[in-house]
């Protein structure tokens, strides 16, 4: 099978590319590295079944040759990213999704959408089943991501009804693991970076809010199962074990042996208080459920971060203290990759996105 993966240079996208190659598929990876990282796919470039295209999916998605499936993962996925790029986030969720759907339509390909638990907003129903319609503030600061994904689900379902595109929708809950950017502002990466660099761990609110943390290998297995099916879903993909943010902080501190203190800051606007998926549908229809517990997953993630001390040091300042939602985080340069390694438009070397480019990562 030949699979086009948008946002394939991002955290989640690169793991999906790798898993598909490992089982014998061919992969066309599309990204512009707005939130992805060339380092993520550098080991894949020599693989004979891997192709890379520097592409802004909100402008167009063009792939020559056969396409059997399209996995649309292009989007920022952490609050600091989509709060810094609100219009780009809306563009990739709307125009980018439709461009990816058009690619699937032209080729008669299976299409899967990486949606999000954020479509549930700050849920009034707990835990969250796929039948829950959500509680989203459509004009709040987080709405640029929430509503972009809700629209992406709507247009994907419409293409299935109207054009017969073989669509599947995954609602992804908090996922963590190697290749997360240390400065991306997500809670797992922030805690590990802060613990390893001796910075105070930043907790928003009283730390009693809950999340459900799924290790990336488990999540990718779910995406592959959805890709191989003909089911629409939507399917919750996440770990149903619920933990408070304070519990996560304690686990990270113990695992790293860090003496970092914990500091509390005001809870961001519309930040969900509780989040836990019901995964009965995924278990029964896709035969999927997570297998890696948080201790093992965090051990692997800490080891990955600890092997990159230079990047940790550069990122520590960017996530220090409470972040004002209207002020961009300090820029942190990605790991260096030889320009000729990643071919860009007109043969130019590309190591980062141009200013204003649409986000395509994960």
N, C-alpha and C positions, 0 to 999 in steps of 0.2 A: 504494500500500500504506500502511496506517496501522499504525505500530509503537509499542508501549509500551516505553519504555526505563527500567528501574529503575536508580537511581543515575545518572541522566542529568545531574546537576549536578556530577559528579565529573570528574576529569582525563580518564579514558578515555571515560566516558559522554557528556560534552559534545562530544567530537570525533566520536563515533558519531552523536549527534543531528544535528550539523552536516553530516556526510557524507550522511545519509539525506535531509535537507532539500534538499541540493544536487542530488541526483539526482531529486527530485520527489516523495518520499514525504511523508506527514504523520506527525508525531511527537507522542506524549504522553510528556512527561518527568516522572518521579516521583522525588522526593528529599526528604530532610529536612535536608540540609546538615550532617550530623554530621562528614563528612570532605570533602564537596563544597564548592563556593564559588559564591555567587550571581553573581559576576563572570563565571564560565565561560559562563553561558547568557544573560547580559544582552543581548548582541547579537542573540540569537535571538527575544527576546520579541515583537518587532514583526512577525515572520514570520507570515503568515496561516495557515500549515500547522503551527504550533508551539503546543502547549498545555503548561502547567506545572501539576502538582499537588503540593502539599506533602504528603508521604505517608510514613508509617512502614511499610515493607513487611512487617515482622515481625508487624504487627497485622492488616493487610488490604491487598489490592491490588484496588481497584475502578476501572474505567474504563468510562464510559458510551459508547455508540455502538459502531461496528464496530472490531474489533481483528484485524488480519491476522497480526501477529507480535509476540512478546514477547522482548525482549533483557534478560536478567536480569544486571545488572552491580552491583547494590547490595551493597556490602561494603567494609570497610576493606581497604586493599591494602598498607600499609607496616607493618613490625614495630612501630614505636612506637604506631601507631593501634590495632592489634589487641591489643597488650599492655596498653594503657590501657583497652580496652573488651572484655575477654575474654567476658563473658556476652552482650553485645550482638552480638559477632562470631558466636558460636555460634547466637544466635537468628536472625540474618539469613541464615545459611547453612542453617538447618533450616526454621524456620517461614516465613521470608521466601521461600525457594526454593519451598516447597510452595504458598504463597499465589500466587506468580507462575505456577506450573504450573497452579493452579486457574483463573487468569484465561485462560491459553491453552486449557485444556480447555473452558471455557464457550463460548469463541468459535471453537473449531476452528482455533486459530492455530498457526503455527510458533513454537517456543520454542528459544532458544539460551541456554546457560549460560556465563558467563565464569568458568571454573575457572582453575586456576593450576598452574604448575610445582612449587609447594610440595607438591602431593600426592605428589611423588617423594621428599620429605624430603631427607635427606643421602644422595644416591644411591650405591649400591654398584655400579651399572652406569653406564658412561659411554661415549658420550653417551646421552641418554635417549630411548628410543622409547616410543610409546604403550602397547606391550605390557608395559612394566615396571611392576610393582605398587608399587614404592616402598619406602623405609626410613624410616618415620615413628615418632617417639617419641610415643605416644598420650597421655602425661601430662606432657610437657614444656611449657615456657611457650609455644612456638610452636604447640602442638597445637590451640589454640583456632581458629586459622586453617586449619591443615592439615586437621584432621578435619572442620571445618565444610564445607570444599570437597569433601572426599572423600564426606561424607554428601550434599552437594548433587548430586554426580554420581550417587550411588546412587539417590536419590529421583527424579531426572530420568529415569534409565534405567528405573526401576520404573513411572513414569507412562507411558512409551512402551510397555512390555510390557503393562501392565494396562489402560490406558485409550486406547492408540493415539495419545497426544500426539506430534506431530511434533517430536522433540527433537534438538538438536545440541549437542555439548559442545566448547568450545575450552579448551585448557590454555595459558594465557598465560605466557610467559617475560618477564623484565625488560623493561619498556617505559618509554620516556622521551620528553620533548618539552615544548613550551609547555603551560601550565596546570598543571604540577606545582606543588604548594605548596612554597615554599622551605624550610619547616620540617618537611616530612613525614618526614624521617629516612631516605629512600631515598638510595642512594649517589650517583646522578647529581645530584639536586637539592641534596644536602648539599655535595658537592664544588664545584658551581658557586657556591652561596651563600657558602661559606667562601672561595673564591678571590676573588670579587668584593668581599668585605668585608674582606679581609686577615686573616681568621681562619686558624688552622692547619687543614689538611685532616685529618679524622679517619679513620684506617684501623684496622679491627679485625683483630687477628691480624697476620701478617707481610706481608699484602697479596698473597700468592700464590694466594689463592682466586680462582676464576674465575666470571664471569657472561657472559651473551650478551645484548647490548643491542639492542633493536629500537625503531626510531623509530615514534612514535605513528601517523603517517599510514599506514605499512606495516601495522601491527597492525590498524587500523580496516578496511583493505581486506580483510584476512583474515576479520574478523567479518562484514562485509557479504557476502562470498562464502559463508560458512557459513549466514548468514541466508537467502540465496537458494537454497540447496540443500535437499535432503531427507535429508541424511546425518546419522547419529548421531555418528560419530567414535568416540572423542575424537580431536581434532586438536591437535598441538603447533603453536602460533603463536609464533614468535620468530625471532631472527636466529641462524643457526648459527655465526657467527664468535665464537669464544671469546676473551675477554681477561681478564687478571688485574686485580684492583682497583688494584694499583700502576700498571699501564699506563694505566688510566682516569685516575688522578690526574695522571699526567704529561701526558696529552693536554689535560686541563682547564687545568692550570697554563700550558702553552704557549699555548693558545688565548686565555686571558684575559690573558696577560702578567703574571700575579700572582706576587708574591714570597712568598706564603704558604709556611710550612714544612709538613712532613708529620709528624704525631704518631701513634704506634701505641698501641692500647688492646687489652685482652683480647678474644678472640673470643667473641661471645655464645653461649649454650647452644644446641646443635643447629643452628648456622649451617651451611648447606651449603658444602662445600669446593669442589665442582665443579658446574657447571650449563651444559649445552649441549643444545639440542633437535635431534632428528632430524626433519626436516620433509618427508620423502619423501611421506608420506600426504597432507599439505596440498598439496604441489606437484602430485601426480598426480591427486588427486580434486577439489580445489577450484581448481586452476590458480593457486595463490598461492605467492609467495615474496617476501621483503623486497627492496627496491630501493635504499633510501637508506643510504649508508655512515655510519659513526659520525662522521666528520669533518663532513659536511654536517649531520647530525642535531644534533650538539652545537653547531655554529655557530648554527643556528636557536634552539636552546634557550637558549644563552648570551645571544643578542640579546633574547629574551623576558624573561629574568630581569633583564638589565641595564637594561631600560626601566622597571623597578619598584624603584627604589632605596629607597623608603620601606619597602616590604614586606621587602626584603632586610635592611635594618637592624634591623627589628623581629624578624626570624627568627633572626638570627645567634646571639643568646644562647641560644635554645632548642635549638640543635644543637651548642653548644660543648662540646668534650671528649667523653669516653666516657660514654654514657648507661647508667645503672643500669636494668636491665629492670623493677625494682619501683618506680621513681620516675617519676611523670609528667613529661613535658617541660613547659617553661613554655608557657603559653597564648599564642597569637599570634592577634590579631584578623584576620578576613578583610577584604578590601577593602570599603570602604563601598558599599552599594547602596541607593538610595532605597527605604524600606519599602513604598511602594505598588507598586513594580515587581514584586515577587514576592508574589503573593497566597497567604496561608496559611489555616489553618483559620478558618472563620467570618469570612473577609475580613480577618483581622489581618495586618499586615505581618510577614514572616518574613525575617530575615537570618542566623539561625543556629539550630542545633538546640536543643531544650529539654534541660536536664540529664537524663541517663539515656536519651535517645532512642536508638533503634536506629540504628546506623551505616548510612548509605546514600550511598556515594560511589564513588570508584574511582580 
